[in-house]
């Protein structure tokens, strides 16, 4: 799974649709959140959209490249979280769906 944030739902939806069209992800959950963080020694508070991208380990590099090229932030959050288990049928669906065979 890859986690990232976007400045709003419109940007998140555009990123999600591209990842899905290129078959780099099987499913992407999005939710509006409030973020507090340090940036250049300032405390920032922003509304954002978090994205949980369900993908395969073998797709991580392409997902990261996709996000880096298209993300509006200077330094986007791109975090890979290993999935160590889950419902086998769901994990199989991700394997079949996120083949990573789309055009880049």
C-alpha positions as CSV (number, residue, x, y, z in Angstrom):
1,X,0.0,0.0,0.0
2,X,1.2,3.5,-0.8
3,X,0.0,6.5,1.2
4,X,0.0,10.1,-0.1
5,X,-1.9,13.3,0.4
6,X,-3.2,15.8,-2.1
7,X,-4.3,19.4,-1.6
8,X,-7.9,18.6,-2.4
9,X,-10.3,16.0,-3.7
10,X,-10.1,17.2,-7.3
11,X,-6.3,16.6,-7.4
12,X,-6.7,13.4,-5.5
13,X,-9.3,12.1,-8.0
14,X,-7.1,13.1,-11.0
15,X,-4.1,11.2,-9.5
16,X,-6.3,8.2,-8.6
17,X,-7.9,7.9,-12.0
18,X,-4.5,8.0,-13.7
19,X,-3.1,5.3,-11.4
20,X,-6.1,3.1,-12.1
21,X,-6.0,3.7,-15.8
22,X,-2.4,2.7,-15.9
23,X,-3.2,-0.4,-13.8
24,X,-0.7,0.7,-11.1
25,X,-3.4,0.3,-8.4
26,X,-6.4,-1.9,-7.9
27,X,-8.3,0.4,-5.5
28,X,-7.7,3.9,-4.0
29,X,-9.5,5.2,-0.9
30,X,-9.7,8.9,-0.4
31,X,-10.7,10.9,2.6
32,X,-10.7,14.6,3.6
33,X,-8.4,15.2,6.5
34,X,-6.8,18.1,8.5
35,X,-3.0,18.0,8.5
36,X,-0.7,19.8,11.0
37,X,3.0,19.7,10.1
38,X,6.3,21.6,10.2
39,X,7.4,23.1,6.9
40,X,10.5,25.4,6.8
41,X,10.3,26.0,10.5
42,X,6.6,27.0,10.4
43,X,3.7,25.1,11.9
44,X,1.2,24.6,9.0
45,X,-2.4,23.6,9.2
46,X,-4.2,22.5,6.0
47,X,-7.2,20.6,4.7
48,X,-6.0,17.8,2.5
49,X,-7.1,14.5,0.9
50,X,-5.3,11.4,2.0
51,X,-5.0,8.6,-0.5
52,X,-4.5,4.9,0.4
53,X,-3.3,3.2,-2.8
54,X,-3.7,-0.5,-3.0
55,X,-1.0,-1.8,-5.3
56,X,1.7,-4.5,-5.6
57,X,5.3,-4.3,-4.3
58,X,6.5,-4.7,-7.9
59,X,4.6,-1.5,-8.9
60,X,6.0,0.7,-6.1
61,X,8.7,2.3,-8.3
62,X,6.2,3.2,-11.0
63,X,3.7,4.5,-8.5
64,X,6.3,6.7,-6.9
65,X,7.5,8.0,-10.3
66,X,3.9,8.7,-11.4
67,X,3.2,10.6,-8.2
68,X,6.4,12.6,-8.4
69,X,5.8,13.7,-12.0
70,X,2.1,14.7,-11.5
71,X,1.9,15.8,-7.8
72,X,1.5,19.6,-7.2
73,X,3.5,19.6,-4.0
74,X,7.2,20.4,-4.0
75,X,7.8,17.5,-1.6
76,X,4.8,15.1,-1.8
77,X,4.3,12.5,1.0
78,X,4.9,9.1,-0.6
79,X,5.1,6.3,1.9
80,X,5.2,2.6,1.2
81,X,3.5,0.4,3.8
82,X,4.0,-3.3,3.6
83,X,0.9,-5.4,3.7
84,X,1.7,-8.6,5.7
85,X,-1.6,-10.2,5.5
86,X,-5.3,-9.9,4.7
87,X,-8.2,-11.8,3.2
88,X,-6.6,-14.0,0.6
89,X,-9.4,-13.5,-2.0
90,X,-9.0,-9.7,-1.7
91,X,-5.2,-9.9,-2.0
92,X,-5.6,-12.1,-5.0
93,X,-8.0,-9.5,-6.6
94,X,-5.3,-6.8,-6.1
95,X,-2.7,-9.1,-7.8
96,X,-5.0,-9.6,-10.8
97,X,-6.2,-6.0,-11.0
98,X,-2.9,-4.0,-10.4
99,X,-0.9,-5.8,-13.1
100,X,1.3,-2.7,-13.7
101,X,1.1,-3.4,-17.4
102,X,-0.4,-0.1,-18.4
103,X,1.4,2.6,-20.3
104,X,3.6,5.0,-18.3
